[in-house]
Amino acid sequence: MIKSYKRIFAAFSLSAALAVAGCGSAKPSESNGSMNTTNSKVTDTSTAAKLKIKTSFYPMYEFTRQVAGDLADVENLVPAGVEPHDWEPTPQDMAGIADADVIVYNGAGMESWIDQVLDSVKDRDLKVIEASQGIEIMEGEGHSHSHDHGAEGEHSHEDEHAHDHGAEGEHSHEDEHAHDHSVEGEHSHEDEHAHDHGAEGEHSHEDEHAHDHGAEGGHHHDHGGLDPHVWLSPALAIQQVRNIEQGLAEADPQHKDAYKANADAYVSKLEALDQEFKEGLKDSKRKDFITQHAAFGYLAKEYGLTQVPIAGLSPDQEPSASQMAKIIEFAKENNVNTIFFETLVASNVAETIAAEIGATTAVLNPIEGLTEEDISKQLDYIAIMRQNLQALQAALNE
């Protein structure tokens, strides 16, 4: 009910916010003055006009910042320390988006608010970049479908959210096992949730993301059954970076070579990270791990692991008593000695299970946002992913 009131208030306030943006009085640099790296701008002393870019949450901010370099002012919408599943834009945020040149978001249901926002600014000259475009999006239980919204990593607002099951850029794992198991270990990839998006994989903007929004446009934290946590696979993060590069080059063609050079440099680092994960996990004694919510399906699939989530796709889901009992039984039967929890959400459930089986707890970070501690230590996506690798290596070799 509180979420409904927030949405009504946001919709009621949007016209006034956009009117202010249209008058040029609500610039991003004024409305989102920052104190940290997740809500700050990448700037230099140049007086040349720069792209004004809004990003939806931390991984999108980091990837965009790396590609844009000093050619754009990049601002993140979700503040540091805030769980992005629960965040919704304020009228001030909407005004900032309307005043921007580019918005970059993850997609796959992560940003439940994006359709309303894009509908509100559809008459404005805003470049929309969906970073998960062309990537095979998994269902919550590990099966997947392609998430392609047009050619070469970018889509227009008019065509956005059309699904194409034949995209060349998709990350295909048809021949692999799905590595997101329920504690009962049963699900059929052949029988579950067949998706038919029409003859050409397209559906109307009115119907878009119907699997992510309930009646009256409700805010569902289960992402409609889709797993949006693409960025937790370094291999897929590379595809997201390339999509962002393509979108920025189209928004600012005169600097396309610079965007490519920046993207190439960052992709080299991500390729090295991917190799570290491959080498670091290939000889693990065990392959399954228990985590607080089902955020690590792409990572598990990429490196031959199996995540056993306590809760579902959203961290605010509470497991039932029977689910808790099954997790405890699984942990005992498989001699699991580490229960993973995450930053930005309470660890009570993980601690309860760990106490029940005599296990320890450790952080496996979904990198949905940086904490103040992360910022003080100057940690970024790659540094935190290396911490995740170390945590997995320890847990899988006990």
The 8 nearest C-alpha neighbors of each residue, nearest first, counted from 0:
[[1, 3, 2, 4, 5, 6, 217, 218],
 [0, 2, 4, 3, 5, 6, 7, 8],
 [1, 3, 5, 0, 4, 6, 218, 217],
 [4, 2, 0, 6, 5, 1, 7, 217],
 [3, 5, 7, 1, 6, 2, 8, 0],
 [6, 4, 2, 8, 3, 7, 9, 1],
 [5, 7, 9, 3, 8, 4, 10, 2],
 [8, 6, 4, 10, 9, 5, 11, 3],
 [7, 9, 11, 5, 6, 10, 12, 4],
 [10, 8, 6, 12, 7, 11, 13, 90],
 [9, 11, 7, 13, 12, 8, 6, 14],
 [12, 10, 8, 9, 13, 7, 14, 15],
 [13, 11, 9, 10, 15, 14, 90, 8],
 [12, 14, 16, 10, 15, 90, 11, 9],
 [15, 13, 17, 16, 12, 18, 11, 10],
 [14, 16, 18, 13, 17, 12, 19, 90],
 [17, 15, 13, 94, 19, 18, 14, 90],
 [16, 18, 20, 94, 14, 19, 15, 21],
 [19, 17, 21, 15, 20, 16, 14, 22],
 [18, 20, 16, 22, 17, 21, 24, 15],
 [21, 19, 17, 23, 94, 25, 22, 18],
 [22, 20, 18, 23, 19, 17, 98, 24],
 [21, 23, 19, 20, 24, 18, 25, 17],
 [24, 22, 20, 21, 25, 26, 19, 98],
 [25, 23, 22, 20, 26, 19, 21, 29],
 [24, 26, 20, 23, 30, 19, 95, 27],
 [25, 27, 29, 28, 24, 95, 30, 98],
 [28, 26, 30, 95, 29, 31, 25, 98],
 [27, 29, 26, 31, 30, 32, 40, 74],
 [30, 28, 27, 26, 31, 32, 25, 24],
 [29, 31, 27, 28, 32, 26, 25, 91],
 [32, 30, 27, 29, 28, 33, 38, 74],
 [31, 33, 29, 28, 30, 39, 34, 38],
 [34, 32, 39, 38, 35, 31, 40, 36],
 [33, 35, 39, 38, 32, 36, 37, 79],
 [36, 34, 37, 38, 33, 39, 374, 79],
 [35, 37, 39, 38, 374, 34, 33, 40],
 [38, 36, 35, 79, 75, 39, 57, 78],
 [39, 37, 75, 33, 36, 74, 35, 78],
 [40, 38, 33, 36, 74, 37, 35, 34],
 [39, 41, 73, 72, 74, 42, 38, 33],
 [42, 40, 72, 73, 69, 71, 39, 64],
 [41, 43, 69, 40, 72, 44, 71, 70],
 [44, 42, 45, 69, 41, 70, 46, 72],
 [43, 45, 46, 42, 47, 69, 41, 70],
 [46, 44, 47, 43, 42, 48, 69, 49],
 [45, 47, 48, 44, 43, 49, 42, 70],
 [48, 46, 45, 49, 70, 44, 43, 50],
 [49, 47, 46, 50, 45, 71, 70, 51],
 [50, 48, 71, 70, 51, 47, 72, 69],
 [49, 51, 71, 100, 52, 72, 70, 48],
 [50, 52, 99, 72, 100, 71, 49, 73],
 [51, 53, 101, 73, 102, 99, 100, 72],
 [52, 54, 102, 74, 75, 73, 103, 101],
 [55, 53, 103, 75, 60, 102, 59, 104],
 [54, 56, 104, 76, 75, 103, 59, 77],
 [57, 55, 77, 59, 54, 75, 58, 60],
 [56, 58, 60, 368, 59, 61, 37, 367],
 [59, 57, 61, 60, 56, 62, 367, 380],
 [58, 60, 62, 57, 61, 56, 54, 63],
 [61, 59, 57, 63, 54, 58, 62, 75],
 [60, 62, 64, 58, 63, 59, 57, 65],
 [63, 61, 65, 59, 64, 60, 240, 58],
 [64, 62, 66, 60, 65, 61, 67, 59],
 [65, 63, 61, 67, 66, 62, 68, 60],
 [64, 66, 62, 63, 68, 67, 61, 261],
 [65, 67, 262, 261, 63, 64, 258, 68],
 [68, 66, 64, 70, 65, 71, 63, 258],
 [69, 67, 70, 65, 66, 64, 71, 261],
 [70, 68, 71, 42, 43, 41, 67, 72],
 [69, 71, 68, 67, 49, 50, 72, 42],
 [72, 70, 50, 49, 69, 67, 51, 73],
 [71, 73, 51, 40, 41, 42, 52, 50],
 [74, 72, 52, 40, 41, 71, 53, 51],
 [75, 73, 53, 40, 39, 38, 54, 52],
 [74, 76, 54, 38, 37, 60, 53, 77],
 [75, 77, 55, 54, 56, 78, 74, 53],
 [76, 78, 56, 75, 83, 55, 81, 79],
 [79, 77, 38, 81, 76, 37, 80, 75],
 [78, 80, 369, 81, 37, 370, 368, 77],
 [79, 81, 370, 369, 343, 368, 78, 371],
 [82, 80, 79, 78, 83, 77, 343, 368],
 [81, 83, 84, 343, 85, 80, 86, 368],
 [84, 82, 86, 85, 81, 77, 367, 56],
 [85, 83, 82, 86, 220, 109, 313, 110],
 [86, 84, 83, 82, 87, 220, 81, 315],
 [87, 85, 83, 84, 82, 88, 77, 81],
 [86, 88, 112, 89, 85, 6, 83, 5],
 [89, 87, 92, 93, 90, 86, 112, 9],
 [88, 90, 92, 91, 9, 93, 87, 12],
 [91, 89, 93, 92, 16, 13, 12, 9],
 [90, 92, 94, 89, 93, 95, 16, 30],
 [93, 91, 89, 95, 90, 94, 88, 96],
 [94, 92, 90, 96, 95, 91, 97, 89],
 [93, 95, 16, 97, 91, 20, 17, 92],
 [94, 96, 92, 98, 27, 93, 97, 26],
 [97, 95, 93, 99, 98, 94, 92, 53],
 [96, 98, 94, 95, 99, 120, 93, 20],
 [97, 99, 95, 96, 20, 94, 26, 100],
 [100, 98, 51, 96, 97, 101, 52, 95],
 [99, 101, 125, 51, 50, 52, 126, 98],
 [102, 100, 126, 52, 125, 99, 127, 53],
 [101, 103, 53, 127, 52, 54, 128, 126],
 [104, 102, 54, 128, 129, 127, 53, 55],
 [105, 103, 55, 129, 106, 54, 130, 59],
 [104, 106, 130, 131, 129, 109, 59, 107],
 [105, 107, 108, 109, 129, 104, 131, 110],
 [108, 106, 227, 109, 225, 105, 226, 131],
 [107, 109, 222, 106, 110, 211, 111, 227],
 [108, 110, 227, 106, 107, 111, 222, 105],
 [111, 109, 112, 113, 108, 106, 105, 84],
 [112, 110, 113, 108, 109, 218, 211, 219],
 [111, 113, 110, 115, 114, 87, 116, 88],
 [112, 114, 116, 115, 110, 111, 117, 104],
 [115, 113, 117, 116, 112, 118, 111, 207],
 [116, 114, 118, 113, 117, 112, 119, 10],
 [115, 117, 119, 113, 118, 114, 112, 120],
 [118, 116, 114, 120, 119, 115, 121, 113],
 [117, 119, 115, 121, 116, 120, 114, 113],
 [118, 120, 116, 117, 121, 115, 13, 122],
 [119, 121, 117, 123, 122, 118, 97, 116],
 [122, 120, 118, 123, 117, 119, 156, 125],
 [123, 121, 120, 124, 119, 125, 118, 117],
 [122, 124, 120, 121, 125, 97, 98, 119],
 [125, 123, 126, 122, 100, 121, 120, 97],
 [124, 126, 100, 101, 123, 127, 99, 102],
 [125, 127, 101, 100, 102, 250, 128, 124],
 [128, 126, 102, 101, 125, 103, 156, 129],
 [129, 127, 103, 153, 246, 130, 102, 104],
 [130, 128, 104, 105, 131, 132, 106, 103],
 [129, 131, 239, 105, 132, 242, 128, 104],
 [132, 130, 134, 105, 129, 239, 106, 133],
 [131, 133, 147, 134, 130, 146, 129, 148],
 [132, 134, 147, 169, 146, 168, 166, 131],
 [135, 133, 169, 146, 170, 132, 131, 136],
 [134, 136, 145, 169, 144, 170, 146, 143],
 [137, 135, 143, 144, 145, 146, 134, 226],
 [143, 138, 136, 142, 141, 226, 225, 144],
 [137, 139, 225, 142, 143, 141, 140, 226],
 [138, 140, 224, 226, 225, 141, 137, 312],
 [139, 141, 138, 179, 142, 180, 181, 186],
 [140, 142, 177, 179, 138, 139, 137, 178],
 [143, 141, 138, 137, 188, 140, 177, 144],
 [137, 144, 142, 138, 136, 135, 141, 145],
 [143, 145, 136, 135, 137, 146, 164, 142],
 [144, 146, 135, 164, 136, 147, 134, 163],
 [145, 147, 133, 162, 134, 135, 132, 136],
 [148, 146, 133, 132, 163, 162, 149, 166],
 [149, 147, 161, 160, 132, 154, 162, 159],
 [150, 148, 154, 147, 153, 151, 152, 158],
 [149, 151, 152, 153, 148, 154, 147, 166],
 [152, 150, 153, 149, 245, 242, 168, 133],
 [151, 153, 242, 132, 150, 245, 133, 149],
 [154, 152, 246, 128, 151, 149, 242, 150],
 [155, 153, 149, 159, 148, 158, 156, 128],
 [154, 156, 158, 157, 159, 127, 153, 126],
 [155, 157, 159, 158, 127, 154, 121, 117],
 [156, 158, 155, 159, 204, 154, 121, 203],
 [159, 157, 155, 156, 161, 154, 160, 148],
 [160, 158, 156, 161, 154, 157, 155, 148],
 [159, 161, 148, 207, 162, 158, 208, 204],
 [160, 162, 201, 148, 159, 202, 200, 158],
 [163, 161, 200, 147, 146, 201, 148, 160],
 [164, 162, 200, 147, 165, 166, 145, 146],
 [163, 165, 145, 166, 162, 200, 144, 147],
 [164, 166, 163, 167, 145, 147, 169, 200],
 [167, 165, 168, 169, 133, 164, 147, 163],
 [166, 168, 169, 165, 133, 170, 151, 150],
 [169, 167, 133, 166, 170, 134, 151, 238],
 [170, 168, 134, 133, 135, 166, 167, 171],
 [169, 171, 134, 135, 168, 172, 235, 133],
 [172, 170, 173, 169, 135, 134, 174, 145],
 [173, 171, 175, 174, 170, 176, 300, 135],
 [172, 174, 175, 171, 176, 143, 177, 142],
 [173, 175, 172, 176, 171, 177, 300, 142],
 [176, 174, 172, 173, 177, 300, 178, 303],
 [175, 177, 178, 174, 300, 173, 172, 303],
 [178, 176, 141, 179, 142, 300, 175, 180],
 [177, 179, 305, 300, 299, 141, 296, 176],
 [180, 178, 141, 306, 296, 140, 305, 177],
 [181, 179, 184, 307, 178, 182, 306, 140],
 [180, 182, 184, 183, 307, 179, 185, 308],
 [181, 183, 184, 326, 325, 180, 307, 329],
 [182, 184, 181, 185, 325, 180, 329, 186],
 [185, 183, 181, 182, 180, 186, 179, 307],
 [186, 184, 183, 181, 187, 180, 182, 140],
 [185, 187, 188, 184, 140, 191, 180, 181],
 [186, 188, 189, 190, 191, 185, 142, 140],
 [189, 187, 191, 190, 142, 186, 141, 192],
 [188, 190, 187, 191, 193, 192, 186, 142],
 [191, 189, 187, 188, 192, 193, 186, 142],
 [192, 190, 188, 189, 193, 187, 186, 142],
 [191, 193, 194, 190, 188, 189, 138, 142],
 [192, 194, 191, 195, 190, 189, 144, 188],
 [195, 193, 192, 196, 144, 197, 191, 143],
 [194, 196, 197, 193, 200, 198, 162, 164],
 [197, 195, 200, 201, 194, 162, 202, 198],
 [198, 196, 200, 199, 195, 201, 202, 162],
 [197, 199, 200, 196, 201, 195, 163, 202],
 [198, 200, 201, 197, 163, 196, 162, 164],
 [199, 201, 163, 196, 162, 197, 198, 161],
 [202, 200, 161, 199, 162, 196, 197, 203],
 [201, 203, 161, 207, 206, 196, 204, 200],
 [202, 204, 206, 205, 207, 201, 161, 158],
 [203, 205, 207, 206, 202, 159, 157, 160],
 [206, 204, 203, 207, 202, 209, 208, 114],
 [205, 207, 203, 204, 209, 208, 202, 210],
 [208, 206, 204, 209, 205, 203, 160, 202],
 [207, 209, 211, 210, 206, 212, 160, 108],
 [210, 208, 212, 211, 207, 206, 213, 223],
 [209, 211, 223, 208, 212, 224, 213, 222],
 [212, 210, 223, 208, 222, 209, 108, 213],
 [213, 211, 216, 209, 217, 210, 208, 219],
 [212, 214, 217, 216, 215, 211, 209, 219],
 [213, 215, 216, 217, 212, 209, 218, 211],
 [214, 216, 217, 213, 212, 218, 3, 6],
 [217, 215, 212, 214, 213, 218, 115, 211],
 [218, 216, 213, 212, 215, 214, 219, 3],
 [217, 219, 111, 212, 220, 216, 2, 213],
 [220, 218, 221, 217, 222, 212, 211, 223],
 [219, 221, 222, 313, 84, 218, 85, 312],
 [220, 222, 223, 219, 313, 312, 224, 311],
 [223, 221, 108, 211, 224, 220, 225, 219],
 [222, 224, 211, 210, 221, 225, 212, 108],
 [223, 225, 139, 222, 138, 221, 226, 210],
 [226, 224, 138, 139, 222, 223, 137, 227],
 [225, 227, 139, 137, 138, 228, 312, 224],
 [226, 228, 107, 109, 229, 108, 225, 106],
 [229, 227, 230, 294, 226, 231, 295, 297],
 [228, 230, 231, 227, 232, 297, 235, 236],
 [229, 231, 236, 232, 228, 235, 233, 58],
 [232, 230, 229, 298, 228, 233, 297, 295],
 [231, 233, 298, 235, 234, 230, 297, 236],
 [234, 232, 236, 273, 235, 269, 231, 237],
 [235, 233, 232, 237, 236, 273, 238, 270],
 [236, 234, 238, 237, 232, 233, 229, 230],
 [235, 237, 233, 230, 239, 238, 234, 232],
 [238, 236, 240, 235, 234, 239, 266, 241],
 [239, 237, 235, 241, 236, 240, 242, 234],
 [238, 240, 130, 236, 242, 237, 241, 131],
 [241, 239, 243, 237, 238, 242, 62, 244],
 [240, 242, 244, 238, 243, 239, 245, 237],
 [243, 241, 152, 239, 245, 244, 240, 130],
 [242, 244, 246, 240, 241, 245, 247, 130],
 [245, 243, 241, 247, 242, 246, 258, 248],
 [246, 244, 242, 248, 243, 247, 241, 152],
 [245, 247, 243, 249, 248, 244, 153, 128],
 [246, 248, 250, 244, 249, 245, 251, 243],
 [249, 247, 255, 252, 251, 245, 246, 250],
 [248, 250, 246, 247, 252, 251, 245, 255],
 [249, 251, 247, 248, 252, 246, 126, 101],
 [250, 252, 248, 249, 253, 247, 254, 255],
 [253, 251, 248, 255, 254, 249, 250, 247],
 [252, 254, 251, 255, 248, 256, 257, 249],
 [255, 253, 257, 252, 256, 251, 258, 248],
 [254, 256, 248, 258, 252, 257, 253, 259],
 [257, 255, 259, 258, 254, 260, 253, 248],
 [256, 258, 260, 254, 259, 255, 261, 67],
 [259, 257, 255, 261, 256, 260, 66, 244],
 [258, 260, 262, 256, 257, 261, 263, 255],
 [259, 261, 257, 263, 262, 258, 256, 264],
 [262, 260, 66, 258, 264, 259, 263, 257],
 [261, 263, 66, 259, 265, 264, 260, 266],
 [264, 262, 260, 266, 261, 265, 259, 267],
 [265, 263, 261, 267, 262, 266, 260, 268],
 [266, 264, 268, 262, 267, 263, 261, 269],
 [265, 267, 269, 263, 268, 264, 237, 262],
 [268, 266, 270, 265, 264, 269, 263, 271],
 [269, 267, 271, 265, 266, 270, 272, 264],
 [268, 270, 272, 266, 271, 267, 233, 273],
 [271, 269, 273, 267, 272, 268, 266, 274],
 [270, 272, 274, 268, 269, 273, 275, 267],
 [273, 271, 269, 275, 270, 274, 268, 276],
 [274, 272, 270, 276, 233, 275, 271, 269],
 [273, 275, 277, 271, 272, 276, 278, 270],
 [276, 274, 272, 278, 273, 277, 279, 271],
 [275, 277, 279, 273, 274, 278, 280, 272],
 [278, 276, 274, 275, 279, 280, 281, 302],
 [277, 279, 275, 276, 281, 280, 274, 282],
 [278, 280, 276, 277, 275, 281, 392, 282],
 [281, 279, 283, 277, 282, 278, 276, 392],
 [280, 282, 278, 283, 277, 279, 302, 303],
 [283, 281, 280, 284, 279, 278, 285, 396],
 [284, 282, 280, 285, 395, 281, 396, 286],
 [285, 283, 396, 395, 282, 286, 397, 281],
 [284, 286, 395, 283, 287, 396, 288, 304],
 [285, 287, 304, 305, 395, 283, 288, 284],
 [288, 286, 305, 306, 304, 285, 307, 289],
 [287, 289, 306, 307, 290, 305, 286, 395],
 [290, 288, 307, 338, 308, 306, 339, 309],
 [291, 289, 339, 308, 292, 340, 309, 338],
 [290, 292, 340, 309, 308, 339, 310, 349],
 [293, 291, 310, 308, 311, 314, 294, 290],
 [292, 294, 312, 308, 311, 295, 310, 296],
 [295, 293, 292, 228, 296, 312, 365, 226],
 [294, 296, 298, 297, 293, 299, 306, 231],
 [295, 297, 299, 179, 298, 294, 300, 178],
 [298, 296, 300, 299, 295, 232, 301, 229],
 [297, 299, 232, 301, 295, 300, 296, 231],
 [300, 298, 304, 296, 297, 302, 301, 305],
 [299, 301, 178, 297, 303, 298, 302, 296],
 [300, 302, 298, 299, 303, 297, 232, 304],
 [301, 303, 299, 300, 304, 277, 298, 280],
 [304, 302, 300, 299, 301, 305, 286, 178],
 [303, 305, 299, 286, 302, 287, 300, 178],
 [306, 304, 287, 178, 299, 179, 286, 288],
 [305, 307, 288, 179, 287, 289, 308, 299],
 [306, 308, 289, 180, 288, 181, 290, 182],
 [309, 307, 290, 293, 292, 310, 289, 291],
 [308, 310, 291, 292, 290, 318, 307, 326],
 [311, 309, 292, 308, 318, 316, 291, 317],
 [310, 312, 293, 292, 313, 316, 308, 309],
 [311, 313, 293, 221, 292, 294, 226, 139],
 [312, 314, 315, 221, 311, 220, 316, 292],
 [315, 313, 292, 316, 312, 310, 344, 311],
 [316, 314, 313, 317, 220, 344, 310, 84],
 [317, 315, 314, 313, 310, 311, 318, 312],
 [316, 318, 310, 315, 319, 314, 348, 311],
 [319, 317, 310, 322, 323, 316, 309, 320],
 [320, 318, 322, 321, 323, 317, 324, 310],
 [319, 321, 323, 322, 324, 318, 325, 317],
 [322, 320, 324, 323, 319, 325, 318, 326],
 [323, 321, 319, 325, 324, 320, 318, 326],
 [322, 324, 320, 326, 321, 325, 327, 319],
 [323, 325, 321, 327, 322, 326, 328, 320],
 [326, 324, 328, 322, 327, 323, 329, 182],
 [325, 327, 329, 323, 328, 324, 330, 182],
 [326, 328, 330, 324, 325, 329, 323, 331],
 [327, 329, 325, 331, 326, 330, 332, 324],
 [328, 330, 326, 332, 327, 331, 333, 325],
 [331, 329, 335, 327, 333, 328, 332, 334],
 [332, 330, 334, 328, 333, 329, 327, 335],
 [331, 333, 329, 330, 334, 328, 335, 327],
 [334, 332, 330, 331, 335, 329, 328, 287],
 [335, 333, 331, 330, 332, 336, 329, 356],
 [334, 336, 330, 333, 337, 331, 358, 288],
 [335, 337, 358, 334, 359, 338, 394, 397],
 [338, 336, 359, 360, 358, 394, 335, 339],
 [339, 337, 360, 289, 349, 353, 290, 359],
 [340, 338, 290, 361, 362, 360, 363, 291],
 [339, 341, 291, 362, 346, 349, 363, 290],
 [342, 340, 364, 362, 363, 344, 343, 339],
 [341, 343, 344, 364, 340, 362, 370, 345],
 [344, 342, 82, 80, 341, 81, 345, 370],
 [345, 343, 342, 346, 341, 314, 82, 315],
 [344, 346, 347, 343, 342, 348, 341, 340],
 [345, 347, 349, 348, 340, 350, 344, 341],
 [348, 346, 350, 349, 345, 351, 352, 340],
 [347, 349, 351, 350, 346, 352, 291, 345],
 [350, 348, 352, 351, 346, 347, 340, 338],
 [349, 351, 353, 347, 348, 352, 354, 346],
 [352, 350, 348, 354, 349, 353, 347, 355],
 [353, 351, 355, 349, 354, 350, 327, 348],
 [352, 354, 358, 350, 356, 355, 351, 357],
 [355, 353, 357, 351, 352, 356, 350, 358],
 [354, 356, 352, 353, 357, 351, 327, 358],
 [357, 355, 353, 358, 354, 352, 331, 327],
 [358, 356, 354, 353, 355, 359, 336, 352],
 [359, 357, 336, 353, 337, 356, 354, 360],
 [358, 360, 337, 353, 336, 338, 361, 357],
 [361, 359, 338, 337, 339, 353, 350, 358],
 [360, 362, 339, 340, 338, 363, 337, 359],
 [363, 361, 340, 341, 339, 364, 360, 342],
 [364, 362, 341, 387, 339, 340, 365, 361],
 [363, 365, 341, 366, 362, 342, 387, 383],
 [366, 364, 367, 294, 363, 231, 341, 295],
 [367, 365, 368, 364, 369, 58, 380, 57],
 [366, 368, 365, 57, 83, 82, 58, 56],
 [369, 367, 57, 366, 79, 80, 370, 56],
 [368, 370, 79, 373, 80, 374, 371, 366],
 [369, 371, 80, 373, 372, 79, 374, 368],
 [370, 372, 374, 373, 375, 80, 369, 79],
 [371, 373, 375, 370, 374, 376, 369, 377],
 [374, 372, 370, 376, 378, 371, 375, 369],
 [373, 375, 377, 371, 376, 372, 378, 370],
 [374, 376, 372, 377, 373, 371, 378, 370],
 [377, 375, 373, 374, 378, 372, 371, 379],
 [378, 376, 374, 375, 373, 379, 372, 36],
 [379, 377, 373, 376, 382, 374, 383, 380],
 [378, 380, 382, 381, 383, 377, 61, 373],
 [379, 381, 383, 382, 384, 58, 378, 366],
 [380, 382, 384, 383, 379, 385, 272, 269],
 [381, 383, 385, 379, 384, 380, 378, 386],
 [384, 382, 386, 385, 380, 381, 379, 387],
 [383, 385, 387, 381, 386, 382, 380, 388],
 [384, 386, 388, 382, 383, 387, 381, 389],
 [387, 385, 383, 389, 384, 388, 390, 382],
 [388, 386, 384, 390, 385, 389, 363, 391],
 [389, 387, 385, 391, 386, 390, 392, 384],
 [388, 390, 392, 386, 387, 391, 393, 385],
 [391, 389, 387, 393, 388, 392, 386, 394],
 [392, 390, 394, 388, 393, 389, 395, 387],
 [391, 393, 389, 395, 390, 394, 388, 396],
 [392, 394, 390, 391, 396, 395, 389, 397],
 [395, 393, 391, 392, 396, 397, 337, 390],
 [396, 394, 285, 392, 393, 283, 391, 397],
 [395, 397, 284, 393, 394, 283, 392, 285],
 [396, 394, 395, 393, 336, 284, 285, 335]]
